[in-house]
Structure formats: C-alpha cells, structure tokens
Amino acid sequence: MTFWEKMNAMDPRWIFLGMAVLLTIPVLFPLGLAITIDQETTVPIYNWIENLNPGDIVFADVSYSGGSAGELGPQHKAWFRHCMLKGVKVVWVAQWNTGAQLGYEFCLEVVEDLAEEGIEVEYGVDWVYVGWKAGGTTMWRNMQLDFWDACAKEDWVGNSFEDLPLMQRVKKWDKETCKGIMLFTAGSPGVPTYTTYFHDYDIYLGDVAVQVPGNMNLLRAGQIKGMLCGLPGAAQYEILLGRPGQAVKLMDAQSLGHLWIIVLVILGNIGFYITRKSGTPSG
Amino acid sequence: MKREVPMVLALVFAIIRIGFELLQPMIAWEFAPGKTVFTRLSFSLTFMSVMGLLMGLINLSRQHINTIRRKREHWVYSVWLLIVLYGYAIIGLIWGPDSNTFIWIYDALIVPLDSTMFSMLAFFIASAAYRAFRIRNVESTILLVVAFIVMLGNVSIGEMIWSSEAWLGGFKGIKDWILSVPNTAHARALSIGIFLGAYAAAIRVFLGLDKKYLGGTD
C-alpha cells in the first residue's frame, strides 16, 4: 500500500483529532491574528448605535438557540454592551422559544460585567426583556398595533409592564418609538418577519455565517442596513468597542479550522489523482 | 357540505385578511376604544397556533405510544422521549418556568446539547471535505476555488496570506464580490421564484382549486 493509498483510507478519527487540536490550541494560547473591520456590514451597525441619542429606544430580537450561541452570543453581548454604554434603551423580544432564556442570560452577563466596571444599568429603565410570546409571526404584527396587549402586559420574568418605566414609552411598536431593529438570527422564524411587517424600519442583522450568503441580497437591496456576519462580525464589533473579548479569541481557532479543511481538501485531491493514475480505485 | 363550508371559510377569511393588510382604513376599525377588529382577528391566529402546538403534542404522543405498544425497533427511545417531553412540561407546570429546576435543565442540558450538535458539524465537514470534495470536472473546480476564497476571505489567516489592501482587495475583496454579485443574483432569483410559487399555492387554496388540506386525495 502506497502512502497516498494509506492517506485515502485514513481513519476519520485522525481528521477529528486534528480539528480538535487546531481549535483548542488558539483558545488556550491566542495567536493574535489581525482582524479587518468590514466597512459594509459591521460598521453601519456600530455607527447606528453611535449616532443615536441617549434615551432612544431600539428593539432587538433573539431568533436563535444554543446551537448558534457560539457565533451569536458574542455578537449579542457586544452589541448590547454598546447600547448600554451609549444610554440607548433596548426592548428585547424573542421569536425562538428555545433561545429566549439564553438571550436573557446573555443580557444579564453584560449587565454584571458593566456593574463590575462601575457602570450601573437598571432593568426596566435601561432595558426590558419581553422574550418569547406564543403565536408566531402574527404575534409580531399584533405587537405593532398594541404592544402591551400582544405581550399580555408581562415581561419574560413575569414583571407587569405597569411596573417597568421603559414600557410606559412603548405602548406601540411604531416608528416614533423604535429607532431601529436588531435581529440576531439563526434561521426561521427570523428575517422575513421583519422584512414583511417592519419593512419601513431600519433593520440590522446579527447573522450566523451559514446564512450570510442567503441574506446578502437583502443588504444589497437596502432592506437591511447592516449585518454582523458570524463570529468575524462579533470579533469586529468587539474591536470597534475597544474591548476584544470572546469572539476575538475564537477567531484564531476559526482561522486554523478553515486552514485545516483547506489542507485536507488539497491532500484528498492529490491522493485522488495519484491513486487514479496508478489505477487504484479511490473516493 | 363537509368540503364546501371549509372552502368558503378559507376564501372569506383570505379576503378579510388581505383587505386588512392592503386597505389602510380597515386596519383602524375599532370595536371598542383602542381595540381594533384587526388585532382581534390576528389574535385568533395566535390562538390557532397555540392549538397547533397542542395538536402536535397529542399526535407525537400517539405515535410514540403506538411504537412502544408494538415494540417497534428502538422503542426504548420513544419511552425516553415521552419521559423527557412530559417530565419537563410537568416541572414547568408545577414549579413554573422561572424556577431554578426548570432553568437548570435548560442551562445544563438543552443549551449544551444544542451547541454540541451544531459544533459537531465542523468535524463532519472536515471529514466530508477530505473524502468527497474532488475535482472531477469544471463545475467542481469552480466550487472548490470559490469555497477556498470564501473560507479564507472570512478569517484572519486569509488576510495574512493575501491582504485586503493588496491587488483585487485580497481574498476578502474577491469574497465580497462573490457574495455581492453572483450570490446576490442567484439568491434574489431564487427568492422571487419561491414567493411566486407560494402566492400561486395560496391562491389555489383560496379559490378551492387545491383541496388537499381538507383531506382525501384530490
């Protein structure tokens, strides 16, 4: 058996091991590879928050679950941190039941981090987490007309809207109240809810990388104004905030993971051609 | 009558719903101060979707109870599914969704399992790429080149190899062009095709030309 025949018949566990090592090492020992800020996708979101006035209200949506928390979690935290630092008020909703609690916990993490830095953020005044409400996409249509009624006048943890000062300003989800929508999405329901019912709002996306090609046409058409593209988007946002965090650290791992796949494809093709030439059947 | 009544209802409600969405004055109709007819109608959809959830629960339970009764292959998994399904629901109903137990199960089991499933993709993609991504013809060559460019254009190491400040904007510049031009062109064509198909399907239902939702074969 030649070297290439052995390579073609390689146990996949070696591939898995290689991937595991390459993903783990940079997390433990960051390489510090440079990250380029994308002017067309990431910067518009940063500028949007920068240009809002303290006290302005934006809406944000958690349309993801644990599966995509690796990419969208760092985006969520970086963006929410930015809003809180700028004094922008955030009303959170969630189209995904399975991710609603996770989104709430990410918000709490940000609030705790800020408190450690001496920045006080108050629930009900600076942000409210309405979370998931049963009813699907039509529920979002109802929220436009009567936010309180549609949400049964209660937030995710059971507080009455009556007791939350921020909610006194959010009777309706209309353009006077809402200065833009940030949607963190990993699938359906997700973007179409907003491009259909909220098409005249400024919509921004926090997207998982696999969905970016599918949503790029919306960016080109102006239906969405900016997009955080997977983990790189989160890392770029962290750099713009001047506080490199989890995403920046994970970008090195992603770089090596991609490189590993490319090396494997090249090796696989070399093996394929050499064994084909020598007449040995292969993959 | 069994078929005609649902068909008429589907048509009437389709017209009402379309009317409310397209004709602005209709959206403001109020049956009580501050309460619009449209909101009430929309809530009926919310009610239906919640009922759908209940129907799903009943259907899933029946299917798996049948599997257990007949001891079909892997019936033990059906037992496990029912225990988890009803166990978690009962915990939520008794202690409430804000209780520590309910949230602990979510944090310690659901989120890690969900993340694990998704992260395993990286390993399977690597293995599949090694075994199946072969340059056999022009199409697969184009696919491979585009995949390499997009993968490198997305990560820092690609920037290190061919910088975005260099000729053609490096891997990132070419990746951006691929995503913005050919990818957008095909995605838009696909979207328009899907939506036209969906409209045609909806119109067929509203006009009673498609009766599959009523059961039967036609």
HADDOCK unambig.tbl for C-alpha pairs under 7 A between the chains (distance, minus, plus):
assign (segid A and resid 12 and name CA) (segid B and resid 127 and name CA) 6.12 0.50 0.50
assign (segid A and resid 15 and name CA) (segid B and resid 126 and name CA) 6.98 0.50 0.50
assign (segid A and resid 15 and name CA) (segid B and resid 127 and name CA) 6.18 0.50 0.50
assign (segid A and resid 16 and name CA) (segid B and resid 123 and name CA) 5.52 0.50 0.50
assign (segid A and resid 19 and name CA) (segid B and resid 123 and name CA) 6.63 0.50 0.50
assign (segid A and resid 33 and name CA) (segid B and resid 156 and name CA) 5.81 0.50 0.50
assign (segid A and resid 33 and name CA) (segid B and resid 157 and name CA) 6.92 0.50 0.50
assign (segid A and resid 34 and name CA) (segid B and resid 156 and name CA) 5.80 0.50 0.50
assign (segid A and resid 35 and name CA) (segid B and resid 156 and name CA) 5.50 0.50 0.50
assign (segid A and resid 66 and name CA) (segid B and resid 111 and name CA) 4.54 0.50 0.50
assign (segid A and resid 66 and name CA) (segid B and resid 112 and name CA) 6.88 0.50 0.50
assign (segid A and resid 66 and name CA) (segid B and resid 114 and name CA) 5.19 0.50 0.50
assign (segid A and resid 66 and name CA) (segid B and resid 115 and name CA) 5.17 0.50 0.50
assign (segid A and resid 67 and name CA) (segid B and resid 114 and name CA) 4.63 0.50 0.50
assign (segid A and resid 67 and name CA) (segid B and resid 115 and name CA) 3.96 0.50 0.50
assign (segid A and resid 67 and name CA) (segid B and resid 117 and name CA) 6.94 0.50 0.50
assign (segid A and resid 67 and name CA) (segid B and resid 118 and name CA) 5.13 0.50 0.50
assign (segid A and resid 68 and name CA) (segid B and resid 115 and name CA) 6.80 0.50 0.50
assign (segid A and resid 134 and name CA) (segid B and resid 46 and name CA) 6.88 0.50 0.50
assign (segid A and resid 134 and name CA) (segid B and resid 50 and name CA) 6.69 0.50 0.50
assign (segid A and resid 135 and name CA) (segid B and resid 46 and name CA) 3.96 0.50 0.50
assign (segid A and resid 135 and name CA) (segid B and resid 47 and name CA) 6.88 0.50 0.50
assign (segid A and resid 135 and name CA) (segid B and resid 49 and name CA) 5.53 0.50 0.50
assign (segid A and resid 135 and name CA) (segid B and resid 50 and name CA) 6.38 0.50 0.50
assign (segid A and resid 136 and name CA) (segid B and resid 46 and name CA) 6.91 0.50 0.50
assign (segid A and resid 138 and name CA) (segid B and resid 42 and name CA) 6.41 0.50 0.50
assign (segid A and resid 138 and name CA) (segid B and resid 45 and name CA) 6.89 0.50 0.50
assign (segid A and resid 138 and name CA) (segid B and resid 46 and name CA) 6.78 0.50 0.50
assign (segid A and resid 139 and name CA) (segid B and resid 46 and name CA) 6.50 0.50 0.50
assign (segid A and resid 142 and name CA) (segid B and resid 39 and name CA) 5.93 0.50 0.50
assign (segid A and resid 142 and name CA) (segid B and resid 42 and name CA) 6.69 0.50 0.50
assign (segid A and resid 157 and name CA) (segid B and resid 98 and name CA) 6.68 0.50 0.50
assign (segid A and resid 213 and name CA) (segid B and resid 179 and name CA) 6.02 0.50 0.50
assign (segid A and resid 213 and name CA) (segid B and resid 183 and name CA) 6.58 0.50 0.50
assign (segid A and resid 214 and name CA) (segid B and resid 187 and name CA) 6.16 0.50 0.50
assign (segid A and resid 216 and name CA) (segid B and resid 179 and name CA) 6.75 0.50 0.50
assign (segid A and resid 216 and name CA) (segid B and resid 180 and name CA) 6.58 0.50 0.50
assign (segid A and resid 216 and name CA) (segid B and resid 184 and name CA) 6.18 0.50 0.50
assign (segid A and resid 217 and name CA) (segid B and resid 184 and name CA) 4.66 0.50 0.50
assign (segid A and resid 217 and name CA) (segid B and resid 187 and name CA) 6.63 0.50 0.50
assign (segid A and resid 217 and name CA) (segid B and resid 188 and name CA) 6.30 0.50 0.50
assign (segid A and resid 254 and name CA) (segid B and resid 155 and name CA) 6.94 0.50 0.50
assign (segid A and resid 255 and name CA) (segid B and resid 155 and name CA) 5.19 0.50 0.50
assign (segid A and resid 255 and name CA) (segid B and resid 156 and name CA) 6.06 0.50 0.50
assign (segid A and resid 255 and name CA) (segid B and resid 157 and name CA) 5.57 0.50 0.50
assign (segid A and resid 258 and name CA) (segid B and resid 151 and name CA) 6.30 0.50 0.50
assign (segid A and resid 261 and name CA) (segid B and resid 126 and name CA) 5.24 0.50 0.50
assign (segid A and resid 261 and name CA) (segid B and resid 129 and name CA) 6.80 0.50 0.50
assign (segid A and resid 262 and name CA) (segid B and resid 148 and name CA) 6.82 0.50 0.50
assign (segid A and resid 264 and name CA) (segid B and resid 129 and name CA) 6.98 0.50 0.50
assign (segid A and resid 264 and name CA) (segid B and resid 130 and name CA) 5.03 0.50 0.50
assign (segid A and resid 265 and name CA) (segid B and resid 129 and name CA) 5.71 0.50 0.50
assign (segid A and resid 265 and name CA) (segid B and resid 130 and name CA) 4.90 0.50 0.50
assign (segid A and resid 265 and name CA) (segid B and resid 133 and name CA) 6.39 0.50 0.50
assign (segid A and resid 268 and name CA) (segid B and resid 130 and name CA) 5.12 0.50 0.50
assign (segid A and resid 268 and name CA) (segid B and resid 131 and name CA) 6.46 0.50 0.50
assign (segid A and resid 269 and name CA) (segid B and resid 134 and name CA) 5.73 0.50 0.50
assign (segid A and resid 269 and name CA) (segid B and resid 135 and name CA) 6.82 0.50 0.50
assign (segid A and resid 283 and name CA) (segid B and resid 131 and name CA) 6.06 0.50 0.50
assign (segid A and resid 283 and name CA) (segid B and resid 132 and name CA) 6.59 0.50 0.50
